[in-house]
Amino acid sequence: SHFQVSTGAYKRQVHEVPLGKQITDPAVIEKITWATWTSILGDEVIGIWPRNADKADVNCACVTHAGLNIVTGDDFGLVKLFDFPCTEKFVSRSF
C-alpha cells in the first residue's frame, strides 16, 4: 500500500505503508493505482488550478468512487467538477 501527503510547502510526498518509507522515483510513483485521491498536488490534477492561482486558492479535492471525476473546493466558495485525471492546464468547469 501507498499513501501521499501534500506538505505545507506544497510538495507531494509518497510513502510506503506500513514502513513509512518515502518513495521518490517518479517511475515507481507513476505505476501506483490509487484507491482514493484527495491531493491537490500532482501531474494528475494540474488542471484544477486556475490561471494565475495563488498556492492557497484550491483547498480540497476528492475523486469520485468511480474514479472518473474530481471535485474541488476553493477560496472563492466555488465547487468545481473536472474529469480525472485532469492533466491539461487551466481547465475551467464549475457548478
KOLTILUM-649132 format. One record per residue (C-alpha): x, y, z. Coordinates in steps of 0.25 Angstrom, whole numbers, padded with zeros to 4 digits, always signed. Example, Ala and Ser with C-alpha at 12.3 -4.5 7.8 and 13.67 -1.06 7.14 Angstrom:
+0049-0018+0031+0055-0004+0029
//
This chain:
+0000+0000+0000+0004+0014-0002-0001+0028+0003+0002+0042-0001+0002+0055+0006+0003+0069+0002+0012+0077+0011+0011+0091+0015+0022+0095+0005+0012+0090-0006+0021+0078-0009+0015+0064-0011+0021+0052-0004+0018+0038-0006+0021+0027+0005+0020+0012+0006+0011+0006+0017+0013+0001+0027+0028+0005+0027+0026+0020+0024+0038+0020+0015+0037+0031+0005+0037+0028-0010+0044+0038-0019+0045+0030-0032+0035+0036-0042+0035+0023-0050+0030+0016-0037+0020+0026-0034+0014+0027-0048+0011+0012-0047+0003+0013-0034-0012+0011-0035-0018+0020-0024-0031+0014-0016-0035+0029-0013-0030+0043-0017-0031+0055-0008-0018+0062-0012-0018+0076-0019-0004+0073-0024+0002+0065-0035+0002+0063-0050-0011+0056-0049-0018+0069-0044-0010+0080-0050-0023+0085-0058-0031+0088-0045-0022+0100-0043-0027+0113-0050-0018+0122-0057-0010+0132-0048-0015+0124-0036-0009+0126-0022-0003+0114-0015-0015+0114-0005-0026+0116-0015-0030+0102-0016-0033+0096-0003-0038+0082-0005-0041+0071-0015-0047+0057-0015-0048+0047-0027-0062+0040-0028-0063+0026-0025-0063+0022-0040-0050+0029-0041-0055+0037-0054-0057+0051-0047-0050+0060-0037-0058+0071-0029-0050+0083-0023-0053+0094-0013-0046+0107-0014-0045+0121-0007-0055+0127-0015-0066+0118-0010-0067+0110-0023-0069+0095-0024-0063+0090-0037-0064+0077-0045-0053+0072-0054-0050+0059-0062-0040+0051-0055-0028+0051-0057-0028+0065-0060-0015+0067-0067-0018+0079-0076-0014+0092-0070-0025+0103-0067-0037+0094-0070-0050+0102-0065-0062+0096-0060-0071+0100-0049-0085+0097-0044
//
